[in-house]
Every structure is written in structure tokens, then in C-alpha cells.
């Protein structure tokens, strides 16, 4: 079994709606969409803002 460790990753917000945020992941890793409840900030979210988050690859079981 491979040891999967989360890595601090950066991205840019490309879309915000009433329920989710879409982020382009830096390094051409694609796009992710997460619920707003997963975003912890005191700032107003805007397209173009840079974000950081922990990312880990998925492993099938």
C-alpha cells in the first residue's frame, strides 16, 4: 500500500455560485469544485483570488 500524504497546493478561483467554488489547480492538475462550507475565510470570495489547500491523490480500495 502506498503512503499518501496531503500536499499544500495553490489554485485560482474561477467561478463562485450560491453553493460552490470552482478552482483551477496550479500546475495543470485540472479543476476542482468544492462546497462553500469547505472554504474558511473572512474575505469576500471573488473570481481571480489565489487559494491554498491540502490535496492528496485518491487510492482505490
Residue pairs with C-beta under 8 A, 6 or more apart in sequence:
1 59
2 59
4 56
4 57
4 59
5 56
6 54
6 55
6 56
7 54
7 55
7 56
8 52
8 53
8 54
8 55
9 25
9 26
9 27
9 29
9 52
9 53
9 54
9 55
10 25
10 26
10 50
10 51
10 52
11 23
11 24
11 25
11 26
11 32
11 50
11 51
11 52
11 53
12 23
12 24
12 26
12 48
12 49
12 50
12 51
13 21
13 22
13 23
13 45
13 46
13 47
13 48
13 49
13 50
13 51
14 22
14 23
14 24
14 31
14 47
15 21
15 22
15 47
16 22
16 45
16 46
16 47
18 36
19 35
19 36
20 33
20 34
20 35
20 36
21 33
21 34
21 36
21 39
21 45
22 31
22 32
22 33
23 31
23 32
23 33
23 34
23 51
23 53
24 30
24 31
25 31
25 32
25 55
29 55
36 45
39 45
39 51
43 49
